[in-house]
Amino acid sequence: MSDKSRELACTNCGETVTDKMRICPYCGHALKADAVSQTQPVYQTQPQVIVVPAAQAPAAAPVEEEPVTGRSLLLTFAVWAVAAFAAVYGMGFVAEKYGRYVEPFTPFVGAYSAEAAGVAQNYVKEVYPEFTNAEQTVSAAQLDGEPVYIVDYVLEDSEGLQGLRLVVSRRLDDVYPLEYYDGR
């Protein structure tokens, strides 16, 4: 056998390869002794593109657009209004029915502490009127695993300190006293 290699053409891509190569380095096609032709590369023919000048091309029929009427606008508005009502009503229904399951997973950072202070103040005016003018602090906290607002009232008079701690629910719909301190 001679060390001299012959140049052949890959039957897949037509590139020049040697007869000692087993795989074509250009296309990755497996080369076998019978798969490599000894002829010149085979050129693939491209489909012939025929360019028709614009003057000879048939003109497309113009598409007539229907004018927008008041009736079609009213119908579109009605459909969107019904869809919006259904979405809002559906969200309210889901929140009312399944809100207790979703609420523990939503973040709670005390964003409504000013509203909680107002709710607590209304409760104090009715139940503990002596704390109406007391110093008030509001903080967000967890009580038995539930997010709540803690509202503290401190009243200092000549007889001593008095304190009241209220709990306001996260939804601002429930208020109850947690502690009462009378230092008199």
FENPE-V647557 format. One record per pair of residues at least 12 apart in sequence whose C-alpha atoms are under 10 Angstrom apart, sorted by the first residue. I is the first residue (numbers start at 0). J is the second residue. If there is no record, write none. Layout:
I_J / I_J
This chain:
2_19 / 3_17 / 3_18 / 3_19 / 4_16 / 4_17 / 4_18 / 4_19 / 4_20 / 5_17 / 5_18 / 5_19 / 5_37 / 6_18 / 6_19 / 6_35 / 6_36 / 6_37 / 6_38 / 6_39 / 7_19 / 7_20 / 7_35 / 7_36 / 7_37 / 7_38 / 7_39 / 7_40 / 8_23 / 8_34 / 8_35 / 8_36 / 8_37 / 8_38 / 8_39 / 8_40 / 8_41 / 9_22 / 9_23 / 9_24 / 9_25 / 9_26 / 9_28 / 9_29 / 9_30 / 9_31 / 9_34 / 9_35 / 9_36 / 9_37 / 9_38 / 9_39 / 9_40 / 9_41 / 10_23 / 10_28 / 10_29 / 10_30 / 10_31 / 10_33 / 10_34 / 10_35 / 10_36 / 10_37 / 10_38 / 10_40 / 10_41 / 11_23 / 11_25 / 11_26 / 11_27 / 11_28 / 11_29 / 11_30 / 11_34 / 11_35 / 11_40 / 11_41 / 12_25 / 12_26 / 12_27 / 12_28 / 12_40 / 12_41 / 12_42 / 12_43 / 13_25 / 13_26 / 13_35 / 13_36 / 13_38 / 13_39 / 13_40 / 13_41 / 13_42 / 13_43 / 14_26 / 14_39 / 14_40 / 14_41 / 14_42 / 15_37 / 15_39 / 15_40 / 16_30 / 16_35 / 17_30 / 17_35 / 17_37 / 18_30 / 18_31 / 18_32 / 18_35 / 18_36 / 18_37 / 19_31 / 19_32 / 20_32 / 21_35 / 23_35 / 102_145 / 102_146 / 102_169 / 102_170 / 103_144 / 103_145 / 103_146 / 106_146 / 107_139 / 107_140 / 107_141 / 107_145 / 107_146 / 107_147 / 107_169 / 108_138 / 108_139 / 108_140 / 108_146 / 108_147 / 108_148 / 109_137 / 109_138 / 109_139 / 109_140 / 109_146 / 109_147 / 109_148 / 109_169 / 110_139 / 111_139 / 111_148 / 111_169 / 111_170 / 111_171 / 112_136 / 112_137 / 112_138 / 112_139 / 112_147 / 112_148 / 112_149 / 112_150 / 112_167 / 112_169 / 112_171 / 113_137 / 113_138 / 114_167 / 114_171 / 115_137 / 115_138 / 115_139 / 115_147 / 115_148 / 115_149 / 115_150 / 115_166 / 115_167 / 115_168 / 115_169 / 115_170 / 115_171 / 115_172 / 115_173 / 115_174 / 116_135 / 116_136 / 116_137 / 116_138 / 116_148 / 116_149 / 116_150 / 116_151 / 116_165 / 116_167 / 116_171 / 117_171 / 118_150 / 118_167 / 118_168 / 118_171 / 118_172 / 118_173 / 118_174 / 119_135 / 119_137 / 119_148 / 119_149 / 119_150 / 119_151 / 119_152 / 119_164 / 119_165 / 119_166 / 119_167 / 119_171 / 119_173 / 119_174 / 119_175 / 119_176 / 120_132 / 120_135 / 120_150 / 120_152 / 120_165 / 121_174 / 122_165 / 122_173 / 122_174 / 122_175 / 122_176 / 123_152 / 123_163 / 123_165 / 123_174 / 123_176 / 126_176 / 127_163 / 129_154 / 129_161 / 130_152 / 130_153 / 130_154 / 130_161 / 130_162 / 130_163 / 131_152 / 131_154 / 132_152 / 132_153 / 132_154 / 133_151 / 133_152 / 133_153 / 133_154 / 133_155 / 133_161 / 133_162 / 133_163 / 134_151 / 134_152 / 134_153 / 134_154 / 134_155 / 134_162 / 135_150 / 135_151 / 135_152 / 135_153 / 135_154 / 135_163 / 135_164 / 136_149 / 136_150 / 136_151 / 136_152 / 136_153 / 136_164 / 137_149 / 137_150 / 137_151 / 137_152 / 137_164 / 137_165 / 137_166 / 137_167 / 138_150 / 138_151 / 138_166 / 139_166 / 139_167 / 139_169 / 140_166 / 140_169 / 141_169 / 142_166 / 142_168 / 145_168 / 145_169 / 146_167 / 146_168 / 146_169 / 146_170 / 147_166 / 147_167 / 147_168 / 147_169 / 147_170 / 147_171 / 147_173 / 147_174 / 148_165 / 148_166 / 148_167 / 148_168 / 148_169 / 148_170 / 148_171 / 148_174 / 149_164 / 149_165 / 149_166 / 149_167 / 149_168 / 149_174 / 149_176 / 149_177 / 150_163 / 150_164 / 150_165 / 150_166 / 150_167 / 150_174 / 150_176 / 150_177 / 151_163 / 151_164 / 151_165 / 151_166 / 151_176 / 151_177 / 151_178 / 151_179 / 152_164 / 152_165 / 152_179 / 153_180 / 154_181 / 155_182 / 155_183 / 156_183 / 157_183 / 158_181 / 158_182 / 158_183 / 159_181 / 159_182 / 159_183 / 160_180 / 160_181 / 160_182 / 160_183 / 161_179 / 161_180 / 161_181 / 161_182 / 161_183 / 162_178 / 162_179 / 162_180 / 162_181 / 162_182 / 163_176 / 163_177 / 163_178 / 163_179 / 163_180 / 163_181 / 164_176 / 164_177 / 164_178 / 164_179 / 164_180 / 165_177 / 165_178 / 165_179 / 166_178
